Amino acid sequence: MKDKYNQTKLGQYSQELAQRLSQDHYLQHETVTAQQLISFTPVKQVNLYMIRELLTLWNHEMANLRSPYFDFEHPEVKDALVQFMNVLSRKISIRRPHFEPLLLKAIQDTFRATLDPVAVFEEKFLRLDELSVAKLHETLKYQDIDKDLYRRFLDTLSDDSLERTSITSRLEQFLQLNEQERTSLEELVSRFNELQPVTAAELLPQPTVIAPAPAEPTPAPALATPPVTPPATYGSNGSAVSSTESAPFFRPVISNEPKLNERFQTEQKPTLNERLKQPANASLADRQQDQKIGSLRDAISINQRFSFINELFDGDNMSYHEAIKTLDTFDSADAAKNYLLQEVGSKYNWARKEDHVQKLTKLIERKYA
């Protein structure tokens, strides 16, 4: 599954599409907002990968805030940083010089999710500081292509056997066994053709044409020549030395220099995920959970929004916003929850989504507290 696509063509197509989509957007807008980012392209996976990249960049930025002069391990500091992230995530504003590379990478990674799925899985799933089955399942909210297939694969794992090399090996075997269920390149190309034409053949490696070797010319008959006797070599005593006893020669010894990656290995800095683990005791966020909120639309962070859209509304952005808008109009929590469970929930299979349903109903209770 590796290195089986035309990297040059994919890069060229992704760059042209990213430039055109950016040009169309920025002719009418100065920035890309959080709401626009969610549905920037009709290819859902592109939007999700952009969001995931933003959160990764956020973690790197926050890791640089650590200072020896402040207690970043204090529960209130941790909770304040989490609250700060939730507020900031609702205030996304990206200008073109920063957005276009983000979009380009998301387009490439979306194609690679079909062309090179194991490598993309390593990049998107396995670069967590601490691997666990629960965290891997949480990462699925940023995956649209073959999401159910990846969920089934993660269900085969256990926390006792989460060695990265073993996981990728098992994934490759799993995908080979379930090849017929995977999203085909032709299907993915058809989605992108709505934006800019491309064919599956263009993205696959071009066959290598090997030119036939030129025919060996017929050698001319050799002319008879008398043997040449090499000049005699004389030793220090004046006697002739045989040609087989010629003086030894010396070859320079080339030392093996260390590889570049061995000379420039660097320590991986821990990311904010590790430093912002919630403490076992009640935190500031826990104590704020019962505080009243003005509206669901404004209170739901971008992280929660993506989670609700993907898990509760099967990725339907419009249905989510219509439901939240309606929930904000009720006079009581009971009426809102009845609408959520009876009217909205009946349209989707929420049997295995209790955790997300509880999070949304908790927000409803806070609004009508």
C-alpha positions in Angstrom: 0.0 0.0 0.0 3.0 2.3 0.3 4.4 4.5 -2.4 1.8 3.5 -4.9 0.7 6.9 -6.1 2.1 9.7 -8.3 3.3 12.2 -5.6 4.2 14.9 -8.2 0.7 14.8 -9.7 -1.0 14.7 -6.3 1.0 17.7 -5.1 0.3 19.7 -8.3 -3.4 19.0 -8.2 -3.7 19.8 -4.5 -1.8 23.1 -4.9 -4.0 24.2 -7.8 -7.2 23.3 -6.0 -6.1 25.0 -2.8 -5.2 28.2 -4.7 -8.5 28.3 -6.5 -10.7 27.6 -3.5 -8.8 30.2 -1.5 -9.1 32.7 -4.2 -12.8 32.2 -4.5 -13.3 32.6 -0.7 -11.0 35.5 -0.1 -12.6 37.6 -2.9 -15.6 37.9 -0.6 -14.2 37.4 2.9 -11.1 38.7 4.8 -10.7 35.5 6.9 -11.9 32.0 7.4 -14.0 31.6 10.5 -14.7 28.5 12.6 -18.2 28.2 11.1 -16.8 28.5 7.5 -14.1 26.0 8.3 -16.5 23.2 9.2 -18.1 23.2 5.7 -15.4 24.9 3.6 -15.5 22.2 1.0 -18.1 19.5 0.1 -15.5 16.9 0.8 -16.0 16.4 4.5 -12.7 14.7 5.2 -10.8 17.8 3.9 -12.6 20.0 6.5 -11.9 17.5 9.3 -8.2 17.3 8.5 -7.9 21.0 8.6 -9.6 21.2 12.0 -7.3 18.4 13.3 -4.2 20.2 12.1 -5.3 23.4 13.8 -5.7 21.5 17.1 -2.2 19.9 16.7 -0.7 23.4 16.1 -2.5 24.7 19.1 -1.0 21.9 21.3 2.5 22.9 20.0 1.9 26.6 20.7 0.6 25.9 24.2 3.6 23.7 24.9 5.8 26.8 24.5 4.0 28.6 27.2 5.5 26.6 30.0 7.7 28.6 32.3 9.7 27.8 35.4 8.2 30.8 37.1 4.6 29.6 37.2 2.8 26.5 38.4 1.3 25.0 35.2 0.4 21.8 37.1 -2.0 23.6 39.4 -5.6 22.4 38.8 -7.0 25.9 38.3 -4.2 26.7 35.8 -5.0 23.6 33.9 -8.7 24.3 33.9 -8.1 27.9 32.9 -6.1 26.8 29.9 -8.8 24.4 28.8 -11.4 27.1 29.1 -9.2 29.5 27.2 -8.9 26.9 24.4 -12.7 26.5 24.2 -13.2 30.3 23.9 -10.4 30.7 21.4 -11.7 27.8 19.3 -14.9 29.8 18.8 -12.9 32.8 17.6 -11.0 31.2 14.7 -9.9 33.8 12.1 -7.4 32.6 9.4 -6.0 34.8 6.7 -5.1 33.5 3.3 -1.2 33.1 3.7 -1.8 30.8 6.7 -5.0 29.1 5.4 -3.9 28.0 1.9 -1.1 25.7 3.1 -3.5 24.2 5.7 -6.0 23.5 2.9 -3.3 22.1 0.6 -2.1 19.6 3.2 -5.7 18.5 4.0 -6.4 17.8 0.3 -3.2 15.7 0.0 -3.9 13.8 3.2 -7.5 13.1 2.1 -6.3 11.4 -1.1 -3.5 9.6 0.9 -6.1 8.2 3.2 -7.2 6.0 0.3 -3.8 5.7 -1.5 -1.6 5.2 1.5 -3.9 4.5 4.5 -1.4 2.9 6.8 1.0 5.9 6.6 -1.9 8.3 7.2 -3.1 6.2 10.1 0.4 6.5 11.7 0.4 10.3 11.3 -3.2 10.9 12.4 -3.7 8.3 15.1 -0.4 7.0 16.5 1.4 10.3 17.3 -0.2 10.6 20.7 2.0 10.9 23.8 0.2 8.0 25.4 -1.7 5.4 23.4 -4.9 3.9 24.6 -7.9 2.4 22.9 -10.1 5.1 24.3 -7.9 7.9 22.9 -7.7 6.2 19.5 -11.5 6.0 19.4 -11.7 9.7 20.3 -9.5 10.5 17.3 -12.1 8.9 15.0 -14.1 12.1 15.2 -11.7 13.6 12.7 -12.0 10.7 10.3 -14.7 10.4 7.6 -13.2 8.1 5.0 -13.7 4.4 6.1 -14.6 5.6 9.6 -16.6 2.5 10.4 -13.9 0.2 9.1 -11.3 1.9 11.4 -13.7 1.7 14.3 -14.0 -2.1 13.8 -10.2 -2.3 13.7 -9.8 -0.4 16.9 -12.3 -2.7 18.5 -9.7 -5.5 18.0 -7.1 -3.7 20.0 -6.5 -3.8 23.8 -4.5 -1.5 26.0 -2.1 -4.3 26.8 -0.8 -4.6 23.2 -0.5 -1.1 21.9 2.9 -1.2 20.3 3.1 1.1 17.3 4.9 -1.2 14.9 2.5 -4.0 15.8 -0.5 -1.8 15.3 0.5 -0.7 11.8 1.3 -4.3 10.8 -2.1 -5.5 12.0 -3.8 -2.6 10.3 -2.2 -3.4 7.0 -3.5 -7.0 7.2 -6.9 -5.9 8.4 -7.3 -3.5 5.4 -6.1 -6.2 2.9 -8.8 -8.6 4.3 -11.5 -5.9 4.0 -10.3 -4.3 0.7 -13.8 -4.5 -0.8 -15.2 -2.3 2.0 -12.7 0.5 1.6 -13.5 3.7 -0.2 -12.1 3.3 -3.7 -9.9 5.9 -5.4 -12.5 6.3 -8.2 -15.2 7.1 -5.6 -13.0 9.7 -3.9 -12.0 11.2 -7.3 -15.7 11.6 -8.2 -16.2 13.8 -5.1 -13.2 16.0 -6.0 -14.4 16.3 -9.6 -17.1 18.6 -8.4 -14.4 21.0 -7.5 -11.7 20.4 -10.1 -11.3 17.6 -12.7 -8.9 14.8 -12.0 -8.8 11.1 -12.9 -7.7 8.1 -10.9 -5.2 7.2 -13.6 -3.4 10.5 -13.2 -2.8 9.9 -9.5 -1.5 6.4 -9.9 2.2 5.8 -10.8 3.1 5.9 -14.4 4.4 2.7 -15.9 8.2 2.7 -16.4 9.1 2.1 -20.0 12.5 0.3 -20.3 14.2 1.0 -23.6 15.8 -2.1 -25.2 19.6 -2.2 -24.9 21.5 -1.3 -28.1 22.9 -4.2 -30.0 26.5 -5.0 -29.3 28.6 -4.1 -32.3 30.5 -7.0 -33.9 34.1 -6.6 -33.0 36.7 -6.3 -35.7 39.2 -9.2 -36.0 42.2 -8.5 -33.8 45.6 -8.0 -35.5 48.3 -10.3 -34.3 50.8 -8.3 -32.2 54.0 -9.6 -30.6 53.8 -9.9 -26.9 55.2 -7.0 -25.0 57.7 -7.7 -22.3 57.3 -5.4 -19.4 60.5 -3.6 -18.3 62.5 -5.3 -15.7 62.4 -4.0 -12.1 65.6 -4.1 -10.2 66.0 -4.5 -6.5 68.5 -2.7 -4.2 71.1 -5.4 -4.8 70.9 -4.9 -8.6 69.1 -8.2 -9.3 65.9 -8.3 -11.4 62.6 -8.6 -9.5 59.6 -10.5 -11.0 56.5 -8.6 -12.0 54.6 -10.8 -9.6 56.8 -9.4 -6.8 55.9 -5.7 -7.5 55.8 -3.2 -4.6 52.6 -3.2 -2.6 50.0 -0.4 -3.0 47.9 1.4 -0.4 44.2 2.3 -0.3 42.9 5.2 1.7 40.8 4.1 4.7 37.4 5.9 4.7 35.9 6.2 8.1 32.2 5.7 8.5 30.7 9.0 9.7 27.6 8.8 11.9 24.3 9.2 10.1 22.7 12.6 10.1 19.8 11.5 12.2 22.2 10.1 14.8 24.0 13.4 15.1 21.0 15.6 15.3 18.6 13.5 17.4 16.5 15.7 19.6 14.3 15.1 22.6 10.6 15.1 21.9 8.9 17.7 24.0 5.8 16.6 25.8 2.7 18.2 24.3 -0.1 20.0 26.2 -2.3 16.9 26.2 0.0 15.3 28.8 0.3 18.4 30.9 -3.4 19.2 30.8 -4.7 15.9 32.2 -7.6 16.4 34.5 -6.8 15.7 38.2 -8.7 13.1 40.0 -10.3 15.5 42.5 -13.0 18.0 41.4 -11.6 20.6 39.1 -12.6 24.2 38.3 -14.3 22.9 35.1 -16.3 20.4 37.2 -17.4 23.1 39.5 -18.5 25.3 36.6 -20.6 22.6 34.9 -23.7 23.7 36.7 -23.4 27.4 35.8 -26.2 28.7 33.6 -25.4 29.4 30.0 -27.1 31.9 27.7 -27.5 29.9 24.5 -26.5 26.4 23.3 -25.1 27.9 20.1 -22.6 30.1 21.9 -21.7 27.7 24.7 -20.8 24.7 22.6 -17.1 24.8 21.8 -15.7 24.0 18.3 -14.5 20.7 19.7 -17.9 19.7 21.0 -19.5 20.9 17.8 -17.4 18.6 15.6 -18.1 15.8 18.0 -21.9 16.3 18.0 -22.1 16.7 14.3 -20.0 13.6 13.6 -21.4 11.3 16.3 -25.0 12.4 16.7 -25.9 13.8 13.3 -23.9 11.5 11.1 -21.9 14.4 9.8 -24.9 16.5 8.7 -23.9 20.0 9.5 -27.2 21.6 8.6 -29.3 19.2 10.7 -27.1 19.9 13.7 -27.5 23.7 13.4 -31.2 23.4 12.8 -31.6 21.2 16.0 -29.5 23.6 18.2 -31.4 26.6 16.9 -34.7 24.9 17.8 -33.4 23.7 21.2 -32.6 27.4 22.1 -36.2 28.4 21.6 -37.9 26.1 24.3 -39.1 27.4 27.6 -38.0 24.5 29.8 -35.3 21.8 29.9 -37.9 19.0 29.9 -39.5 20.3 26.6 -36.0 20.7 25.0 -34.9 17.3 26.1 -38.1 15.7 24.9 -37.6 17.3 21.5 -34.0 16.2 21.4 -34.7 12.5 22.2 -38.1 12.1 20.5 -38.0 14.3 17.5 -34.2 14.4 16.7 -33.0 11.2 18.2 -35.5 9.1 16.4 -33.9 10.0 13.1 -30.5 8.6 14.1 -29.1 5.5 15.8 -28.0 6.8 19.2 -27.9 3.4 20.9 -24.1 3.5 21.2 -23.8 7.3 21.6 -24.9 7.7 25.2 -21.9 9.7 26.2 -22.4 12.3 23.5 -26.2 12.4 24.2 -25.5 13.0 27.9 -23.1 15.8 27.2 -25.7 17.6 25.1 -28.5 17.1 27.6 -26.2 18.4 30.3 -25.8 21.6 28.3 -29.5 21.8 27.9 -30.0 21.6 31.7 -27.4 24.4 32.2 -29.3 26.6 29.8 -32.6 26.2 31.5 -31.2 26.0 35.1 
